Amino acid sequence: MTHQMLERLMQQIHQRVSEMPEGSYTTQLLRGGVSRMGAKVTEEAAEVVEAAGEPGEEGRQHTIREACDLLFHLFVLVASREITLEDLQKELERREGVSGLQEKASRPKKT
């Protein structure tokens, strides 16, 4: 999957968010709201972890498939919030070269 493929996928998802076509799985997810989309992200993340624990090339290929499922569902969730790949890229660029521990410590505290 190239960067261009990710861009095409996100563009298609944003189009589905805008048009909400009948018969679309993406539309079904969107209509389910954050709870449905979030449940799918959580489910797919668990499946990635499970697949990553499988041995050999079969486990590797399973991990790839599950990671793609996770990316798709995550993209639907973020697109529902009108977040683009460019928004995500800017945030990653902001974090580049910053320790993960430092970045997390710099976030506002939740009350």
matplotlib code that plots the C-alpha trace (Angstrom):
import matplotlib.pyplot as plt

x = [0.0, 1.5, 1.0, -1.2, -3.3, -4.0, -4.9, -7.4, -8.9, -9.3, -10.8, -13.3, -14.3, -14.7, -16.9, -19.0, -19.3, -20.6, -22.9, -24.0, -24.9, -27.4, -25.9, -22.5, -20.7, -19.1, -22.6, -23.7, -20.7, -21.3, -25.0, -23.9, -22.1, -18.9, -20.0, -20.3, -17.2, -15.2, -16.3, -15.0, -11.6, -11.3, -12.2, -9.8, -7.0, -7.4, -7.4, -4.1, -2.5, -3.8, -2.5, 0.9, 1.3, 0.8, 4.0, 5.6, 4.7, 1.0, 0.9, 2.7, 0.2, -2.7, -1.2, -1.1, -4.7, -5.9, -3.8, -5.5, -8.9, -7.8, -6.7, -9.9, -12.1, -9.8, -10.1, -13.9, -13.8, -11.5, -13.2, -16.5, -14.8, -13.8, -10.1, -8.0, -4.7, -3.1, -4.3, -2.8, 0.4, 0.8, 0.3, 2.9, 5.3, 4.8, 5.8, 8.8, 11.9, 10.0, 10.2, 6.8, 7.1, 7.8, 4.9, 2.5, 3.6, 2.9, -0.7, -3.3, -4.4, -7.8, -10.1]
y = [0.0, 3.3, 6.7, 7.4, 4.3, 5.6, 9.0, 7.4, 5.3, 8.3, 10.4, 7.6, 7.4, 11.2, 11.0, 8.3, 10.5, 13.3, 11.3, 8.5, 6.1, 3.3, -0.2, 1.0, -0.6, 2.7, 4.3, 1.6, 2.3, 6.1, 5.7, 3.6, 6.6, 6.8, 3.8, 1.5, 2.8, 2.7, -0.9, -1.9, -0.1, -1.9, -5.2, -4.9, -3.7, -6.9, -9.0, -7.3, -8.2, -11.7, -12.2, -10.7, -13.6, -16.2, -17.8, -17.8, -16.3, -17.2, -15.2, -12.3, -12.3, -12.5, -9.5, -7.5, -8.3, -7.4, -4.2, -3.1, -3.8, -1.6, 1.2, 1.2, 1.3, 4.0, 6.1, 5.9, 7.0, 10.0, 10.9, 11.1, 13.9, 15.6, 14.7, 14.3, 12.4, 15.9, 16.6, 13.4, 14.0, 17.5, 16.0, 13.3, 16.0, 18.0, 15.0, 14.0, 13.9, 14.2, 11.3, 9.6, 10.0, 13.8, 14.2, 12.4, 14.5, 17.7, 16.9, 18.7, 16.6, 15.1, 16.1]
z = [0.0, -1.1, 0.4, -2.6, -1.9, 1.7, 0.2, -2.3, 0.5, 2.8, -0.1, -0.8, 2.9, 3.0, -0.1, 1.7, 4.8, 2.6, 0.4, 2.8, -0.1, 0.7, 0.7, 1.8, 4.7, 5.5, 5.7, 8.1, 10.3, 10.2, 11.1, 14.1, 15.5, 17.5, 19.6, 16.5, 14.8, 18.0, 18.7, 15.3, 15.9, 19.2, 17.7, 14.8, 17.1, 19.1, 16.0, 14.9, 18.2, 18.1, 14.5, 15.4, 17.9, 15.2, 14.0, 10.6, 7.2, 7.7, 10.9, 9.2, 6.3, 8.8, 10.6, 7.4, 6.6, 10.1, 10.1, 6.9, 8.5, 11.5, 9.2, 7.3, 10.5, 12.0, 8.8, 8.9, 12.6, 12.0, 8.7, 10.6, 12.5, 9.3, 9.9, 6.9, 6.2, 6.0, 9.6, 10.8, 8.9, 10.4, 13.9, 13.2, 11.9, 15.0, 17.1, 15.0, 17.0, 20.3, 22.8, 23.1, 26.9, 26.5, 24.0, 26.3, 29.3, 27.4, 26.8, 28.9, 32.0, 31.8, 34.7]

ax = plt.figure().add_subplot(projection="3d")
ax.plot(x, y, z, "-o")
ax.set_aspect("equal")
plt.show()
